[in-house]
Amino acid sequence: MRILYINNDGGGFANHIDVSEGTTVKQFFAEKVPHGRAQDYLIRVNRQAAAADQVLCHGDRISITPTKIEGAAA
């Protein structure tokens, strides 16, 4: 199935990608940000906060935005 992935980490990009039916937000995050911790990111599906066990559907928009920016001054 096809979804829109909005990556706001680093330079950021948006791209339509194919994912397997039944993919959860947690599985998607683990695949796209393998060394990240979910608590360090704002993860939204269709502009709404998403639960880890939420299953992605065809046409969904998922965005992953870091809440902590490395190198930012305090």
C-alpha distance (Angstrom), angle and dihedral (degrees) to the residues before:
residue distance angle dihedral
M1 . . .
R2 3.79 . .
I3 3.82 125.8 .
L4 3.81 135.8 167.0
Y5 3.80 112.9 -112.8
I6 3.81 115.8 -160.2
N7 3.80 109.7 -166.7
N8 3.80 111.3 -165.7
D9 3.82 94.3 174.7
G10 3.80 114.1 110.9
G11 3.80 111.9 -25.9
G12 3.78 91.3 -6.6
F13 3.78 129.0 -147.2
A14 3.78 140.9 -170.3
N15 3.77 122.5 -136.3
H16 3.78 139.3 161.7
I17 3.79 108.5 -117.7
D18 3.79 137.2 175.7
V19 3.81 120.3 -117.8
S20 3.79 131.7 177.2
E21 3.79 120.5 -93.4
G22 3.80 110.5 -96.6
T23 3.81 95.4 28.0
T24 3.80 111.0 154.2
V25 3.79 126.7 -146.2
K26 3.82 89.1 -111.1
Q27 3.81 92.4 53.5
F28 3.80 92.1 46.3
F29 3.82 92.4 49.7
A30 3.82 92.0 48.4
E31 3.80 90.1 52.7
K32 3.80 97.2 45.8
V33 3.84 99.3 36.9
P34 3.83 103.0 29.0
H35 3.81 95.7 167.1
G36 3.81 96.8 38.2
R37 3.78 129.8 99.4
A38 3.80 114.7 -130.6
Q39 3.82 91.6 -136.3
D40 3.82 88.5 63.7
Y41 3.83 92.4 59.2
L42 3.77 138.4 63.2
I43 3.80 105.5 -132.9
R44 3.80 118.7 -168.2
V45 3.78 134.4 175.1
N46 3.80 115.8 -157.9
R47 3.83 88.7 -10.1
Q48 3.82 92.2 -58.6
A49 3.81 128.5 108.6
A50 3.80 108.9 -94.5
A51 3.80 131.5 -142.5
A52 3.80 117.7 -133.1
D53 3.81 91.7 -117.9
Q54 3.81 95.0 48.6
V55 3.79 110.4 125.4
L56 3.80 115.3 -132.7
C57 3.81 117.0 -125.1
H58 3.78 132.7 -156.1
G59 3.81 109.9 -78.0
D60 3.83 96.1 19.6
R61 3.81 119.9 144.2
I62 3.80 114.0 -139.8
S63 3.80 122.3 -172.2
I64 3.79 127.1 -170.7
T65 3.81 114.8 -164.5
P66 3.82 124.9 175.1
T67 3.79 114.9 -125.5
K68 3.80 92.0 -158.7
I69 3.79 121.0 55.8
E70 3.82 114.6 -154.3
G71 3.76 114.6 -127.6
A72 3.80 95.3 19.5
A73 3.79 113.7 141.7
A74 3.78 117.9 -117.5
